[in-house]
Amino acid sequence: MDGTPVAPEGASPETTPGDALAGTPRQALDNFAALFEDADFTVELDYLGVGRMQFLRRRQMLLELRGLYVALWRLALARSFPQDAGQMFDTFLQEYKAGHKDRTSAQVLVRAREYWGMLEPMGDGDFSEVARHLTSFFARTDQGDKSVNLKLVLHIRKVYQLIFDRLI
């Protein structure tokens, strides 16, 4: 043991998550990990009409919102770190999975990839598809849907901007 980092069995040194990123990309990844841990989805749940006593609905929507939050970070990475964005995203997902082995966390990672699939083609120009998806979990009137969608689109843009501003 000479203090040299050793890659996990079956991994090459180039693909080891901890060693693959250094400097600013690593700082951005660590910053997001802290932001993600402190994320509060009270406003989003309120817009969606999910009350404190709606335990199952609340759990489902928190899973969706956490996945969206990770996907918004991936979108911000594409803008700020176009060369490293994919590697940074994959590294975060690997590190999160290693540190959170519960079923809910695994589902958050699946949702993050799904939301990234929705966001990638549109970029940061239009969040309406994601807002429609979130409101599709609830039966509402057309007028109510439009109001909630608009609120969510604007709020998602605000959250995206917050994540983007705090990348580094």
Phi, psi and omega per residue, in radians:
M1 nan 1.777 -3.122
D2 -1.797 0.162 3.116
G3 1.560 -0.045 3.123
T4 -1.336 2.271 3.112
P5 -1.057 2.452 -3.129
V6 -1.981 2.312 3.117
A7 -1.236 2.544 3.064
P8 -1.039 2.714 -3.112
E9 -0.978 2.293 3.135
G10 1.510 -0.078 3.141
A11 -1.918 2.458 3.060
S12 -1.465 2.768 3.135
P13 -1.003 -0.504 -3.125
E14 -1.230 -0.410 -3.060
T15 -1.843 0.050 3.109
T16 -1.202 2.129 -3.028
P17 -0.953 -0.820 -3.075
G18 -1.167 -0.562 -3.081
D19 -1.579 -0.335 -3.007
A20 -1.243 -0.489 -3.091
L21 -2.053 2.363 3.083
A22 -2.479 2.876 3.070
G23 1.175 -2.360 -3.054
T24 -1.088 -0.760 3.093
P25 -1.033 -0.703 3.119
R26 -1.152 -0.695 3.118
Q27 -1.101 -0.749 3.119
A28 -1.101 -0.707 3.116
L29 -1.119 -0.786 3.131
D30 -1.148 -0.683 3.093
N31 -1.062 -0.755 -3.136
F32 -1.177 -0.694 3.124
A33 -0.991 -0.716 3.107
A34 -1.187 -0.755 3.101
L35 -1.051 -0.747 -3.095
F36 -1.130 -0.723 3.123
E37 -1.126 -0.556 -3.108
D38 -1.630 0.035 -3.066
A39 -1.060 2.389 3.118
D40 -2.168 2.139 -3.050
F41 -1.864 0.446 -3.122
T42 -1.028 -0.793 -3.107
V43 -1.106 -0.794 -3.130
E44 -1.091 -0.774 3.122
L45 -1.089 -0.656 3.097
D46 -1.133 -0.803 3.098
Y47 -1.008 -0.661 -3.113
L48 -1.419 -0.108 3.118
G49 1.340 0.454 3.138
V50 -1.624 1.991 -3.112
G51 -1.492 2.984 -3.110
R52 -1.123 -0.541 -3.065
M53 -1.584 0.019 3.105
Q54 -1.610 1.292 -2.956
F55 -1.064 -0.845 -3.106
L56 -1.174 -0.800 3.124
R57 -1.101 -0.705 3.136
R58 -1.095 -0.798 3.135
R59 -1.066 -0.764 3.132
Q60 -1.108 -0.783 -3.098
M61 -1.233 -0.590 3.068
L62 -1.114 -0.669 3.074
L63 -1.074 -0.813 3.128
E64 -1.089 -0.790 -3.080
L65 -1.194 -0.624 3.075
R66 -1.143 -0.729 3.079
G67 -1.072 -0.737 3.102
L68 -1.092 -0.720 -3.123
Y69 -1.038 -0.764 3.113
V70 -1.143 -0.713 3.137
A71 -1.154 -0.633 3.075
L72 -1.122 -0.654 3.072
W73 -1.096 -0.741 3.116
R74 -1.060 -0.676 3.107
L75 -1.123 -0.746 3.099
A76 -1.127 -0.643 3.101
L77 -1.089 -0.711 -3.122
A78 -1.047 -0.561 -3.140
R79 -1.405 -0.681 -3.053
S80 -1.609 -0.593 -3.099
F81 -2.267 1.137 -3.042
P82 -1.001 -0.569 -3.124
Q83 -1.346 -0.582 -3.024
D84 -1.849 -0.060 -2.994
A85 -0.986 -0.832 -3.122
G86 -1.081 -0.789 3.136
Q87 -1.146 -0.701 3.131
M88 -1.128 -0.751 3.134
F89 -1.100 -0.845 3.134
D90 -1.076 -0.684 3.121
T91 -1.112 -0.780 3.102
F92 -1.037 -0.814 -3.116
L93 -1.069 -0.727 3.117
Q94 -1.128 -0.784 -3.120
E95 -1.191 -0.682 3.114
Y96 -1.131 -0.769 3.129
K97 -1.077 -0.711 3.138
A98 -1.154 -0.582 -3.104
G99 -1.606 -0.217 -3.094
H100 -2.348 1.630 -3.014
K101 -1.638 0.120 -3.121
D102 -1.384 2.854 -3.087
R103 -1.137 -0.670 -3.132
T104 -1.097 -0.756 3.119
S105 -1.107 -0.669 3.086
A106 -1.095 -0.683 3.111
Q107 -1.181 -0.619 3.080
V108 -1.043 -0.733 -3.134
L109 -1.148 -0.668 3.075
V110 -1.103 -0.805 3.131
R111 -1.099 -0.649 3.128
A112 -1.034 -0.777 3.112
R113 -1.151 -0.675 3.120
E114 -1.137 -0.781 3.116
Y115 -1.163 -0.619 3.065
W116 -1.088 -0.667 3.072
G117 -1.062 -0.595 3.092
M118 -1.320 -0.684 -3.047
L119 -1.390 -0.601 -3.026
E120 -0.950 -0.837 -3.106
P121 -1.161 -0.542 -3.069
M122 -1.576 -0.356 -3.076
G123 1.174 -2.676 -3.100
D124 -1.650 0.305 -3.095
G125 -1.544 -0.403 -3.051
D126 -2.645 2.065 3.132
F127 -1.879 0.221 -3.043
S128 -1.195 -0.596 3.122
E129 -1.105 -0.730 3.126
V130 -1.152 -0.749 3.122
A131 -1.086 -0.745 3.100
R132 -1.079 -0.697 3.120
H133 -1.079 -0.785 -3.136
L134 -1.109 -0.710 -3.133
T135 -1.317 -0.279 3.135
S136 -1.176 -0.236 3.111
F137 -1.295 -0.176 -3.045
F138 -2.224 2.509 3.043
A139 -1.528 2.063 -3.141
R140 -2.388 3.023 3.038
T141 -1.372 2.823 3.107
D142 -1.005 -0.782 -3.127
Q143 -1.114 -0.729 3.113
G144 -1.117 -0.707 3.107
D145 -1.055 -0.779 -3.116
K146 -1.096 -0.725 3.139
S147 -1.144 -0.835 3.135
V148 -1.133 -0.736 3.115
N149 -1.013 -0.821 -3.131
L150 -1.087 -0.797 3.099
K151 -1.027 -0.776 -3.130
L152 -1.155 -0.748 3.119
V153 -0.997 -0.833 -3.135
L154 -1.143 -0.696 -3.138
H155 -1.222 -0.687 3.110
I156 -1.083 -0.718 3.083
R157 -1.063 -0.728 3.124
K158 -1.100 -0.763 3.113
V159 -1.137 -0.748 3.095
Y160 -1.014 -0.792 -3.138
Q161 -1.114 -0.684 3.100
L162 -1.081 -0.799 3.119
I163 -1.105 -0.793 -3.129
F164 -1.051 -0.758 -3.126
D165 -1.145 -0.420 -3.087
R166 -1.848 0.279 3.127
L167 -1.000 -0.834 -3.117
I168 -2.339 nan nan
